[in-house]
Amino acid sequence: MTHITNGCYRLHPAEWNIGESAGELACYCLEKNVPPRGVLRDGGRLREFQDGLTRQGVELEWPAGLKMEEGEPHRHAM
């Protein structure tokens, strides 16, 4: 693996996640007639929005069993 392909494997999933989440936020805001900041500032709306992302399969946090160490993900020793 080259450093270029390694970077792609590490960065593209995060980039896709951001784009997918931004698109979902735009749809949510249009449906609810609320600005994006209104979602952030309202805990109930934020939970509702995040629950919708989770139902769609969007990961909201670093996957369990992985940790960041010196910039690279590693599996925990078992």
N, CA, C and O atoms as a Maestro MAE file, in Angstrom:
{
 s_m_m2io_version
 :::
 2.0.0
}

f_m_ct {
 s_m_title
 :::
 protein
 m_atom[312] {
  # First column is atom index #
  i_m_mmod_type
  r_m_x_coord
  r_m_y_coord
  r_m_z_coord
  i_m_residue_number
  s_m_chain_name
  s_m_pdb_residue_name
  s_m_pdb_atom_name
  i_m_atomic_number
  :::
  1 25 0.839 -1.162 0.000 1 A "MET " " N  " 7
  2 3 0.000 0.000 0.000 1 A "MET " " CA " 6
  3 2 0.892 1.236 0.000 1 A "MET " " C  " 6
  4 15 1.876 1.305 0.737 1 A "MET " " O  " 8
  5 25 0.545 2.190 -0.817 2 A "THR " " N  " 7
  6 3 1.307 3.436 -0.854 2 A "THR " " CA " 6
  7 2 0.736 4.415 0.176 2 A "THR " " C  " 6
  8 15 -0.358 4.208 0.701 2 A "THR " " O  " 8
  9 25 1.476 5.464 0.454 3 A "HIS " " N  " 7
  10 3 0.981 6.470 1.386 3 A "HIS " " CA " 6
  11 2 -0.271 7.150 0.839 3 A "HIS " " C  " 6
  12 15 -1.102 7.619 1.617 3 A "HIS " " O  " 8
  13 25 -0.420 7.211 -0.472 4 A "ILE " " N  " 7
  14 3 -1.602 7.836 -1.078 4 A "ILE " " CA " 6
  15 2 -2.834 6.965 -0.846 4 A "ILE " " C  " 6
  16 15 -3.875 7.462 -0.416 4 A "ILE " " O  " 8
  17 25 -2.717 5.665 -1.129 5 A "THR " " N  " 7
  18 3 -3.879 4.800 -0.906 5 A "THR " " CA " 6
  19 2 -4.184 4.678 0.580 5 A "THR " " C  " 6
  20 15 -5.352 4.591 0.958 5 A "THR " " O  " 8
  21 25 -3.175 4.670 1.423 6 A "ASN " " N  " 7
  22 3 -3.401 4.626 2.857 6 A "ASN " " CA " 6
  23 2 -4.203 5.853 3.301 6 A "ASN " " C  " 6
  24 15 -5.136 5.734 4.095 6 A "ASN " " O  " 8
  25 25 -3.846 7.005 2.798 7 A "GLY " " N  " 7
  26 3 -4.582 8.216 3.125 7 A "GLY " " CA " 6
  27 2 -6.031 8.139 2.672 7 A "GLY " " C  " 6
  28 15 -6.927 8.606 3.375 7 A "GLY " " O  " 8
  29 25 -6.265 7.557 1.510 8 A "CYS " " N  " 7
  30 3 -7.634 7.408 1.003 8 A "CYS " " CA " 6
  31 2 -8.464 6.525 1.922 8 A "CYS " " C  " 6
  32 15 -9.607 6.857 2.238 8 A "CYS " " O  " 8
  33 25 -7.902 5.413 2.349 9 A "TYR " " N  " 7
  34 3 -8.631 4.504 3.237 9 A "TYR " " CA " 6
  35 2 -8.921 5.155 4.580 9 A "TYR " " C  " 6
  36 15 -9.953 4.878 5.192 9 A "TYR " " O  " 8
  37 25 -8.033 6.009 5.041 10 A "ARG " " N  " 7
  38 3 -8.233 6.648 6.342 10 A "ARG " " CA " 6
  39 2 -9.168 7.838 6.260 10 A "ARG " " C  " 6
  40 15 -9.940 8.065 7.191 10 A "ARG " " O  " 8
  41 25 -9.128 8.608 5.177 11 A "LEU " " N  " 7
  42 3 -9.841 9.881 5.124 11 A "LEU " " CA " 6
  43 2 -11.198 9.826 4.438 11 A "LEU " " C  " 6
  44 15 -12.119 10.530 4.853 11 A "LEU " " O  " 8
  45 25 -11.345 9.018 3.410 12 A "HIS " " N  " 7
  46 3 -12.600 9.028 2.662 12 A "HIS " " CA " 6
  47 2 -13.825 8.681 3.499 12 A "HIS " " C  " 6
  48 15 -14.851 9.343 3.345 12 A "HIS " " O  " 8
  49 25 -13.776 7.677 4.379 13 A "PRO " " N  " 7
  50 3 -14.984 7.421 5.178 13 A "PRO " " CA " 6
  51 2 -15.413 8.624 6.017 13 A "PRO " " C  " 6
  52 15 -16.609 8.878 6.156 13 A "PRO " " O  " 8
  53 25 -14.473 9.356 6.569 14 A "ALA " " N  " 7
  54 3 -14.824 10.553 7.348 14 A "ALA " " CA " 6
  55 2 -15.397 11.631 6.433 14 A "ALA " " C  " 6
  56 15 -16.357 12.308 6.800 14 A "ALA " " O  " 8
  57 25 -14.826 11.794 5.263 15 A "GLU " " N  " 7
  58 3 -15.341 12.785 4.314 15 A "GLU " " CA " 6
  59 2 -16.757 12.429 3.886 15 A "GLU " " C  " 6
  60 15 -17.625 13.300 3.820 15 A "GLU " " O  " 8
  61 25 -16.996 11.150 3.594 16 A "TRP " " N  " 7
  62 3 -18.333 10.720 3.179 16 A "TRP " " CA " 6
  63 2 -19.327 10.934 4.312 16 A "TRP " " C  " 6
  64 15 -20.458 11.360 4.076 16 A "TRP " " O  " 8
  65 25 -18.909 10.640 5.541 17 A "ASN " " N  " 7
  66 3 -19.770 10.808 6.699 17 A "ASN " " CA " 6
  67 2 -20.178 12.267 6.855 17 A "ASN " " C  " 6
  68 15 -21.342 12.559 7.126 17 A "ASN " " O  " 8
  69 25 -19.246 13.167 6.689 18 A "ILE " " N  " 7
  70 3 -19.544 14.597 6.811 18 A "ILE " " CA " 6
  71 2 -20.526 15.025 5.728 18 A "ILE " " C  " 6
  72 15 -21.489 15.737 6.014 18 A "ILE " " O  " 8
  73 25 -20.299 14.606 4.502 19 A "GLY " " N  " 7
  74 3 -21.186 14.970 3.404 19 A "GLY " " CA " 6
  75 2 -22.581 14.398 3.577 19 A "GLY " " C  " 6
  76 15 -23.575 15.087 3.349 19 A "GLY " " O  " 8
  77 25 -22.655 13.139 3.979 20 A "GLU " " N  " 7
  78 3 -23.946 12.497 4.198 20 A "GLU " " CA " 6
  79 2 -24.709 13.195 5.327 20 A "GLU " " C  " 6
  80 15 -25.909 13.445 5.211 20 A "GLU " " O  " 8
  81 25 -24.013 13.503 6.406 21 A "SER " " N  " 7
  82 3 -24.643 14.168 7.544 21 A "SER " " CA " 6
  83 2 -25.117 15.576 7.172 21 A "SER " " C  " 6
  84 15 -26.195 15.997 7.593 21 A "SER " " O  " 8
  85 25 -24.327 16.293 6.396 22 A "ALA " " N  " 7
  86 3 -24.716 17.643 5.970 22 A "ALA " " CA " 6
  87 2 -25.960 17.592 5.092 22 A "ALA " " C  " 6
  88 15 -26.858 18.422 5.237 22 A "ALA " " O  " 8
  89 25 -26.017 16.628 4.185 23 A "GLY " " N  " 7
  90 3 -27.205 16.476 3.332 23 A "GLY " " CA " 6
  91 2 -28.434 16.127 4.141 23 A "GLY " " C  " 6
  92 15 -29.513 16.672 3.909 23 A "GLY " " O  " 8
  93 25 -28.277 15.218 5.090 24 A "GLU " " N  " 7
  94 3 -29.397 14.842 5.965 24 A "GLU " " CA " 6
  95 2 -29.852 16.030 6.808 24 A "GLU " " C  " 6
  96 15 -31.049 16.215 7.031 24 A "GLU " " O  " 8
  97 25 -28.893 16.840 7.279 25 A "LEU " " N  " 7
  98 3 -29.247 18.024 8.073 25 A "LEU " " CA " 6
  99 2 -30.052 19.011 7.228 25 A "LEU " " C  " 6
  100 15 -31.027 19.590 7.706 25 A "LEU " " O  " 8
  101 25 -29.650 19.200 5.992 26 A "ALA " " N  " 7
  102 3 -30.386 20.110 5.109 26 A "ALA " " CA " 6
  103 2 -31.827 19.625 4.934 26 A "ALA " " C  " 6
  104 15 -32.761 20.422 5.016 26 A "ALA " " O  " 8
  105 25 -32.010 18.338 4.697 27 A "CYS " " N  " 7
  106 3 -33.360 17.775 4.543 27 A "CYS " " CA " 6
  107 2 -34.165 17.926 5.828 27 A "CYS " " C  " 6
  108 15 -35.331 18.318 5.794 27 A "CYS " " O  " 8
  109 25 -33.540 17.613 6.960 28 A "TYR " " N  " 7
  110 3 -34.207 17.718 8.260 28 A "TYR " " CA " 6
  111 2 -34.668 19.157 8.498 28 A "TYR " " C  " 6
  112 15 -35.800 19.392 8.921 28 A "TYR " " O  " 8
  113 25 -33.789 20.107 8.225 29 A "CYS " " N  " 7
  114 3 -34.118 21.517 8.450 29 A "CYS " " CA " 6
  115 2 -35.269 21.980 7.565 29 A "CYS " " C  " 6
  116 15 -36.130 22.739 8.010 29 A "CYS " " O  " 8
  117 25 -35.286 21.531 6.323 30 A "LEU " " N  " 7
  118 3 -36.382 21.896 5.427 30 A "LEU " " CA " 6
  119 2 -37.698 21.280 5.897 30 A "LEU " " C  " 6
  120 15 -38.737 21.940 5.879 30 A "LEU " " O  " 8
  121 25 -37.652 20.018 6.317 31 A "GLU " " N  " 7
  122 3 -38.865 19.341 6.786 31 A "GLU " " CA " 6
  123 2 -39.407 19.977 8.061 31 A "GLU " " C  " 6
  124 15 -40.621 20.109 8.216 31 A "GLU " " O  " 8
  125 25 -38.528 20.369 8.969 32 A "LYS " " N  " 7
  126 3 -38.937 20.906 10.265 32 A "LYS " " CA " 6
  127 2 -39.032 22.430 10.285 32 A "LYS " " C  " 6
  128 15 -39.453 23.021 11.279 32 A "LYS " " O  " 8
  129 25 -38.633 23.067 9.171 33 A "ASN " " N  " 7
  130 3 -38.620 24.527 9.066 33 A "ASN " " CA " 6
  131 2 -37.823 25.159 10.210 33 A "ASN " " C  " 6
  132 15 -38.303 26.052 10.907 33 A "ASN " " O  " 8
  133 25 -36.605 24.673 10.378 34 A "VAL " " N  " 7
  134 3 -35.713 25.156 11.434 34 A "VAL " " CA " 6
  135 2 -34.323 25.336 10.831 34 A "VAL " " C  " 6
  136 15 -33.910 24.524 10.004 34 A "VAL " " O  " 8
  137 25 -33.594 26.374 11.222 35 A "PRO " " N  " 7
  138 3 -32.232 26.542 10.701 35 A "PRO " " CA " 6
  139 2 -31.285 25.529 11.357 35 A "PRO " " C  " 6
  140 15 -31.585 25.026 12.440 35 A "PRO " " O  " 8
  141 25 -30.160 25.225 10.725 36 A "PRO " " N  " 7
  142 3 -29.205 24.275 11.308 36 A "PRO " " CA " 6
  143 2 -28.800 24.636 12.743 36 A "PRO " " C  " 6
  144 15 -28.673 23.749 13.587 36 A "PRO " " O  " 8
  145 25 -28.602 25.902 13.019 37 A "ARG " " N  " 7
  146 3 -28.248 26.293 14.395 37 A "ARG " " CA " 6
  147 2 -29.370 25.976 15.367 37 A "ARG " " C  " 6
  148 15 -29.126 25.717 16.545 37 A "ARG " " O  " 8
  149 25 -30.597 25.995 14.873 38 A "GLY " " N  " 7
  150 3 -31.731 25.648 15.721 38 A "GLY " " CA " 6
  151 2 -31.695 24.188 16.140 38 A "GLY " " C  " 6
  152 15 -32.153 23.843 17.229 38 A "GLY " " O  " 8
  153 25 -31.156 23.333 15.290 39 A "VAL " " N  " 7
  154 3 -31.002 21.917 15.637 39 A "VAL " " CA " 6
  155 2 -29.915 21.774 16.689 39 A "VAL " " C  " 6
  156 15 -30.084 21.045 17.666 39 A "VAL " " O  " 8
  157 25 -28.812 22.459 16.493 40 A "LEU " " N  " 7
  158 3 -27.693 22.378 17.432 40 A "LEU " " CA " 6
  159 2 -28.086 22.881 18.819 40 A "LEU " " C  " 6
  160 15 -27.691 22.305 19.832 40 A "LEU " " O  " 8
  161 25 -28.855 23.943 18.855 41 A "ARG " " N  " 7
  162 3 -29.177 24.584 20.135 41 A "ARG " " CA " 6
  163 2 -30.340 23.922 20.886 41 A "ARG " " C  " 6
  164 15 -30.551 24.201 22.066 41 A "ARG " " O  " 8
  165 25 -31.082 23.059 20.219 42 A "ASP " " N  " 7
  166 3 -32.239 22.402 20.840 42 A "ASP " " CA " 6
  167 2 -31.902 20.924 21.048 42 A "ASP " " C  " 6
  168 15 -31.848 20.151 20.092 42 A "ASP " " O  " 8
  169 25 -31.675 20.543 22.306 43 A "GLY " " N  " 7
  170 3 -31.258 19.176 22.606 43 A "GLY " " CA " 6
  171 2 -32.207 18.117 22.070 43 A "GLY " " C  " 6
  172 15 -31.766 17.062 21.614 43 A "GLY " " O  " 8
  173 25 -33.503 18.387 22.119 44 A "GLY " " N  " 7
  174 3 -34.487 17.425 21.605 44 A "GLY " " CA " 6
  175 2 -34.381 17.246 20.105 44 A "GLY " " C  " 6
  176 15 -34.406 16.122 19.602 44 A "GLY " " O  " 8
  177 25 -34.264 18.349 19.395 45 A "ARG " " N  " 7
  178 3 -34.116 18.261 17.932 45 A "ARG " " CA " 6
  179 2 -32.795 17.579 17.554 45 A "ARG " " C  " 6
  180 15 -32.736 16.773 16.626 45 A "ARG " " O  " 8
  181 25 -31.742 17.925 18.297 46 A "LEU " " N  " 7
  182 3 -30.445 17.324 18.013 46 A "LEU " " CA " 6
  183 2 -30.502 15.812 18.190 46 A "LEU " " C  " 6
  184 15 -30.000 15.070 17.345 46 A "LEU " " O  " 8
  185 25 -31.116 15.342 19.295 47 A "ARG " " N  " 7
  186 3 -31.252 13.895 19.509 47 A "ARG " " CA " 6
  187 2 -32.089 13.254 18.414 47 A "ARG " " C  " 6
  188 15 -31.756 12.173 17.927 47 A "ARG " " O  " 8
  189 25 -33.174 13.916 18.024 48 A "GLU " " N  " 7
  190 3 -34.035 13.393 16.966 48 A "GLU " " CA " 6
  191 2 -33.252 13.267 15.656 48 A "GLU " " C  " 6
  192 15 -33.341 12.253 14.962 48 A "GLU " " O  " 8
  193 25 -32.488 14.308 15.331 49 A "PHE " " N  " 7
  194 3 -31.683 14.289 14.110 49 A "PHE " " CA " 6
  195 2 -30.625 13.186 14.168 49 A "PHE " " C  " 6
  196 15 -30.461 12.431 13.209 49 A "PHE " " O  " 8
  197 25 -29.912 13.094 15.283 50 A "GLN " " N  " 7
  198 3 -28.873 12.071 15.424 50 A "GLN " " CA " 6
  199 2 -29.460 10.668 15.418 50 A "GLN " " C  " 6
  200 15 -28.848 9.750 14.872 50 A "GLN " " O  " 8
  201 25 -30.633 10.483 16.013 51 A "ASP " " N  " 7
  202 3 -31.291 9.174 15.962 51 A "ASP " " CA " 6
  203 2 -31.601 8.790 14.523 51 A "ASP " " C  " 6
  204 15 -31.450 7.633 14.130 51 A "ASP " " O  " 8
  205 25 -32.038 9.771 13.742 52 A "GLY " " N  " 7
  206 3 -32.309 9.514 12.322 52 A "GLY " " CA " 6
  207 2 -31.046 9.107 11.573 52 A "GLY " " C  " 6
  208 15 -31.080 8.201 10.740 52 A "GLY " " O  " 8
  209 25 -29.937 9.772 11.867 53 A "LEU " " N  " 7
  210 3 -28.669 9.397 11.236 53 A "LEU " " CA " 6
  211 2 -28.288 7.970 11.602 53 A "LEU " " C  " 6
  212 15 -27.862 7.196 10.746 53 A "LEU " " O  " 8
  213 25 -28.444 7.623 12.879 54 A "THR " " N  " 7
  214 3 -28.104 6.278 13.338 54 A "THR " " CA " 6
  215 2 -28.969 5.239 12.630 54 A "THR " " C  " 6
  216 15 -28.467 4.191 12.220 54 A "THR " " O  " 8
  217 25 -30.261 5.520 12.482 55 A "ARG " " N  " 7
  218 3 -31.150 4.580 11.768 55 A "ARG " " CA " 6
  219 2 -30.714 4.395 10.323 55 A "ARG " " C  " 6
  220 15 -30.918 3.327 9.745 55 A "ARG " " O  " 8
  221 25 -30.116 5.426 9.736 56 A "GLN " " N  " 7
  222 3 -29.653 5.357 8.345 56 A "GLN " " CA " 6
  223 2 -28.291 4.662 8.233 56 A "GLN " " C  " 6
  224 15 -27.808 4.409 7.129 56 A "GLN " " O  " 8
  225 25 -27.674 4.353 9.386 57 A "GLY " " N  " 7
  226 3 -26.386 3.671 9.363 57 A "GLY " " CA " 6
  227 2 -25.183 4.594 9.405 57 A "GLY " " C  " 6
  228 15 -24.053 4.157 9.185 57 A "GLY " " O  " 8
  229 25 -25.419 5.873 9.687 58 A "VAL " " N  " 7
  230 3 -24.314 6.829 9.773 58 A "VAL " " CA " 6
  231 2 -23.665 6.693 11.152 58 A "VAL " " C  " 6
  232 15 -24.345 6.792 12.173 58 A "VAL " " O  " 8
  233 25 -22.356 6.467 11.180 59 A "GLU " " N  " 7
  234 3 -21.647 6.346 12.447 59 A "GLU " " CA " 6
  235 2 -21.423 7.734 13.034 59 A "GLU " " C  " 6
  236 15 -20.970 8.647 12.343 59 A "GLU " " O  " 8
  237 25 -21.747 7.882 14.320 60 A "LEU " " N  " 7
  238 3 -21.616 9.175 14.987 60 A "LEU " " CA " 6
  239 2 -20.390 9.256 15.879 60 A "LEU " " C  " 6
  240 15 -20.056 10.330 16.381 60 A "LEU " " O  " 8
  241 25 -19.729 8.152 16.076 61 A "GLU " " N  " 7
  242 3 -18.524 8.157 16.897 61 A "GLU " " CA " 6
  243 2 -17.560 7.097 16.382 61 A "GLU " " C  " 6
  244 15 -17.914 6.249 15.563 61 A "GLU " " O  " 8
  245 25 -16.342 7.167 16.882 62 A "TRP " " N  " 7
  246 3 -15.314 6.213 16.471 62 A "TRP " " CA " 6
  247 2 -15.783 4.807 16.796 62 A "TRP " " C  " 6
  248 15 -16.247 4.577 17.913 62 A "TRP " " O  " 8
  249 25 -15.686 3.849 15.875 63 A "PRO " " N  " 7
  250 3 -16.177 2.496 16.127 63 A "PRO " " CA " 6
  251 2 -15.551 1.864 17.370 63 A "PRO " " C  " 6
  252 15 -14.365 2.046 17.643 63 A "PRO " " O  " 8
  253 25 -16.359 1.124 18.112 64 A "ALA " " N  " 7
  254 3 -15.880 0.439 19.317 64 A "ALA " " CA " 6
  255 2 -14.766 -0.535 18.944 64 A "ALA " " C  " 6
  256 15 -14.796 -1.134 17.869 64 A "ALA " " O  " 8
  257 25 -13.796 -0.693 19.822 65 A "GLY " " N  " 7
  258 3 -12.711 -1.626 19.569 65 A "GLY " " CA " 6
  259 2 -11.542 -1.032 18.829 65 A "GLY " " C  " 6
  260 15 -10.532 -1.706 18.627 65 A "GLY " " O  " 8
  261 25 -11.654 0.214 18.418 66 A "LEU " " N  " 7
  262 3 -10.552 0.880 17.733 66 A "LEU " " CA " 6
  263 2 -10.089 2.048 18.595 66 A "LEU " " C  " 6
  264 15 -10.889 2.668 19.296 66 A "LEU " " O  " 8
  265 25 -8.819 2.335 18.539 67 A "LYS " " N  " 7
  266 3 -8.306 3.494 19.259 67 A "LYS " " CA " 6
  267 2 -7.309 4.222 18.370 67 A "LYS " " C  " 6
  268 15 -6.721 3.633 17.463 67 A "LYS " " O  " 8
  269 25 -7.133 5.467 18.632 68 A "MET " " N  " 7
  270 3 -6.160 6.243 17.886 68 A "MET " " CA " 6
  271 2 -4.853 6.239 18.669 68 A "MET " " C  " 6
  272 15 -4.822 6.587 19.849 68 A "MET " " O  " 8
  273 25 -3.792 5.847 18.011 69 A "GLU " " N  " 7
  274 3 -2.490 5.836 18.646 69 A "GLU " " CA " 6
  275 2 -1.478 6.308 17.618 69 A "GLU " " C  " 6
  276 15 -1.259 5.650 16.601 69 A "GLU " " O  " 8
  277 25 -0.888 7.405 17.877 70 A "GLU " " N  " 7
  278 3 0.077 7.984 16.957 70 A "GLU " " CA " 6
  279 2 -0.513 8.184 15.566 70 A "GLU " " C  " 6
  280 15 0.172 8.016 14.557 70 A "GLU " " O  " 8
  281 25 -1.806 8.548 15.527 71 A "GLY " " N  " 7
  282 3 -2.443 8.864 14.270 71 A "GLY " " CA " 6
  283 2 -2.966 7.691 13.476 71 A "GLY " " C  " 6
  284 15 -3.543 7.898 12.408 71 A "GLY " " O  " 8
  285 25 -2.792 6.468 13.946 72 A "GLU " " N  " 7
  286 3 -3.252 5.292 13.201 72 A "GLU " " CA " 6
  287 2 -4.231 4.471 14.045 72 A "GLU " " C  " 6
  288 15 -3.994 4.291 15.240 72 A "GLU " " O  " 8
  289 25 -5.319 3.970 13.462 73 A "PRO " " N  " 7
  290 3 -6.228 3.107 14.228 73 A "PRO " " CA " 6
  291 2 -5.605 1.715 14.406 73 A "PRO " " C  " 6
  292 15 -4.996 1.167 13.487 73 A "PRO " " O  " 8
  293 25 -5.773 1.167 15.598 74 A "HIS " " N  " 7
  294 3 -5.292 -0.181 15.900 74 A "HIS " " CA " 6
  295 2 -6.385 -0.932 16.645 74 A "HIS " " C  " 6
  296 15 -7.143 -0.326 17.403 74 A "HIS " " O  " 8
  297 25 -6.476 -2.215 16.446 75 A "ARG " " N  " 7
  298 3 -7.415 -3.037 17.209 75 A "ARG " " CA " 6
  299 2 -6.839 -3.222 18.614 75 A "ARG " " C  " 6
  300 15 -5.631 -3.377 18.795 75 A "ARG " " O  " 8
  301 25 -7.740 -3.203 19.605 76 A "HIS " " N  " 7
  302 3 -7.323 -3.482 20.977 76 A "HIS " " CA " 6
  303 2 -6.864 -4.932 21.066 76 A "HIS " " C  " 6
  304 15 -7.456 -5.818 20.449 76 A "HIS " " O  " 8
  305 25 -5.831 -5.162 21.820 77 A "ALA " " N  " 7
  306 3 -5.355 -6.533 22.035 77 A "ALA " " CA " 6
  307 2 -6.394 -7.292 22.856 77 A "ALA " " C  " 6
  308 15 -6.952 -6.758 23.815 77 A "ALA " " O  " 8
  309 25 -6.644 -8.522 22.476 78 A "MET " " N  " 7
  310 3 -7.613 -9.338 23.216 78 A "MET " " CA " 6
  311 2 -6.922 -10.500 23.853 78 A "MET " " C  " 6
  312 15 -7.564 -11.309 24.523 78 A "MET " " O  " 8
  :::
 }
 m_bond[311] {
  # First column is bond index #
  i_m_from
  i_m_to
  i_m_order
  :::
  1 1 2 1
  2 2 3 1
  3 3 4 2
  4 3 5 1
  5 5 6 1
  6 6 7 1
  7 7 8 2
  8 7 9 1
  9 9 10 1
  10 10 11 1
  11 11 12 2
  12 11 13 1
  13 13 14 1
  14 14 15 1
  15 15 16 2
  16 15 17 1
  17 17 18 1
  18 18 19 1
  19 19 20 2
  20 19 21 1
  21 21 22 1
  22 22 23 1
  23 23 24 2
  24 23 25 1
  25 25 26 1
  26 26 27 1
  27 27 28 2
  28 27 29 1
  29 29 30 1
  30 30 31 1
  31 31 32 2
  32 31 33 1
  33 33 34 1
  34 34 35 1
  35 35 36 2
  36 35 37 1
  37 37 38 1
  38 38 39 1
  39 39 40 2
  40 39 41 1
  41 41 42 1
  42 42 43 1
  43 43 44 2
  44 43 45 1
  45 45 46 1
  46 46 47 1
  47 47 48 2
  48 47 49 1
  49 49 50 1
  50 50 51 1
  51 51 52 2
  52 51 53 1
  53 53 54 1
  54 54 55 1
  55 55 56 2
  56 55 57 1
  57 57 58 1
  58 58 59 1
  59 59 60 2
  60 59 61 1
  61 61 62 1
  62 62 63 1
  63 63 64 2
  64 63 65 1
  65 65 66 1
  66 66 67 1
  67 67 68 2
  68 67 69 1
  69 69 70 1
  70 70 71 1
  71 71 72 2
  72 71 73 1
  73 73 74 1
  74 74 75 1
  75 75 76 2
  76 75 77 1
  77 77 78 1
  78 78 79 1
  79 79 80 2
  80 79 81 1
  81 81 82 1
  82 82 83 1
  83 83 84 2
  84 83 85 1
  85 85 86 1
  86 86 87 1
  87 87 88 2
  88 87 89 1
  89 89 90 1
  90 90 91 1
  91 91 92 2
  92 91 93 1
  93 93 94 1
  94 94 95 1
  95 95 96 2
  96 95 97 1
  97 97 98 1
  98 98 99 1
  99 99 100 2
  100 99 101 1
  101 101 102 1
  102 102 103 1
  103 103 104 2
  104 103 105 1
  105 105 106 1
  106 106 107 1
  107 107 108 2
  108 107 109 1
  109 109 110 1
  110 110 111 1
  111 111 112 2
  112 111 113 1
  113 113 114 1
  114 114 115 1
  115 115 116 2
  116 115 117 1
  117 117 118 1
  118 118 119 1
  119 119 120 2
  120 119 121 1
  121 121 122 1
  122 122 123 1
  123 123 124 2
  124 123 125 1
  125 125 126 1
  126 126 127 1
  127 127 128 2
  128 127 129 1
  129 129 130 1
  130 130 131 1
  131 131 132 2
  132 131 133 1
  133 133 134 1
  134 134 135 1
  135 135 136 2
  136 135 137 1
  137 137 138 1
  138 138 139 1
  139 139 140 2
  140 139 141 1
  141 141 142 1
  142 142 143 1
  143 143 144 2
  144 143 145 1
  145 145 146 1
  146 146 147 1
  147 147 148 2
  148 147 149 1
  149 149 150 1
  150 150 151 1
  151 151 152 2
  152 151 153 1
  153 153 154 1
  154 154 155 1
  155 155 156 2
  156 155 157 1
  157 157 158 1
  158 158 159 1
  159 159 160 2
  160 159 161 1
  161 161 162 1
  162 162 163 1
  163 163 164 2
  164 163 165 1
  165 165 166 1
  166 166 167 1
  167 167 168 2
  168 167 169 1
  169 169 170 1
  170 170 171 1
  171 171 172 2
  172 171 173 1
  173 173 174 1
  174 174 175 1
  175 175 176 2
  176 175 177 1
  177 177 178 1
  178 178 179 1
  179 179 180 2
  180 179 181 1
  181 181 182 1
  182 182 183 1
  183 183 184 2
  184 183 185 1
  185 185 186 1
  186 186 187 1
  187 187 188 2
  188 187 189 1
  189 189 190 1
  190 190 191 1
  191 191 192 2
  192 191 193 1
  193 193 194 1
  194 194 195 1
  195 195 196 2
  196 195 197 1
  197 197 198 1
  198 198 199 1
  199 199 200 2
  200 199 201 1
  201 201 202 1
  202 202 203 1
  203 203 204 2
  204 203 205 1
  205 205 206 1
  206 206 207 1
  207 207 208 2
  208 207 209 1
  209 209 210 1
  210 210 211 1
  211 211 212 2
  212 211 213 1
  213 213 214 1
  214 214 215 1
  215 215 216 2
  216 215 217 1
  217 217 218 1
  218 218 219 1
  219 219 220 2
  220 219 221 1
  221 221 222 1
  222 222 223 1
  223 223 224 2
  224 223 225 1
  225 225 226 1
  226 226 227 1
  227 227 228 2
  228 227 229 1
  229 229 230 1
  230 230 231 1
  231 231 232 2
  232 231 233 1
  233 233 234 1
  234 234 235 1
  235 235 236 2
  236 235 237 1
  237 237 238 1
  238 238 239 1
  239 239 240 2
  240 239 241 1
  241 241 242 1
  242 242 243 1
  243 243 244 2
  244 243 245 1
  245 245 246 1
  246 246 247 1
  247 247 248 2
  248 247 249 1
  249 249 250 1
  250 250 251 1
  251 251 252 2
  252 251 253 1
  253 253 254 1
  254 254 255 1
  255 255 256 2
  256 255 257 1
  257 257 258 1
  258 258 259 1
  259 259 260 2
  260 259 261 1
  261 261 262 1
  262 262 263 1
  263 263 264 2
  264 263 265 1
  265 265 266 1
  266 266 267 1
  267 267 268 2
  268 267 269 1
  269 269 270 1
  270 270 271 1
  271 271 272 2
  272 271 273 1
  273 273 274 1
  274 274 275 1
  275 275 276 2
  276 275 277 1
  277 277 278 1
  278 278 279 1
  279 279 280 2
  280 279 281 1
  281 281 282 1
  282 282 283 1
  283 283 284 2
  284 283 285 1
  285 285 286 1
  286 286 287 1
  287 287 288 2
  288 287 289 1
  289 289 290 1
  290 290 291 1
  291 291 292 2
  292 291 293 1
  293 293 294 1
  294 294 295 1
  295 295 296 2
  296 295 297 1
  297 297 298 1
  298 298 299 1
  299 299 300 2
  300 299 301 1
  301 301 302 1
  302 302 303 1
  303 303 304 2
  304 303 305 1
  305 305 306 1
  306 306 307 1
  307 307 308 2
  308 307 309 1
  309 309 310 1
  310 310 311 1
  311 311 312 2
  :::
 }
}
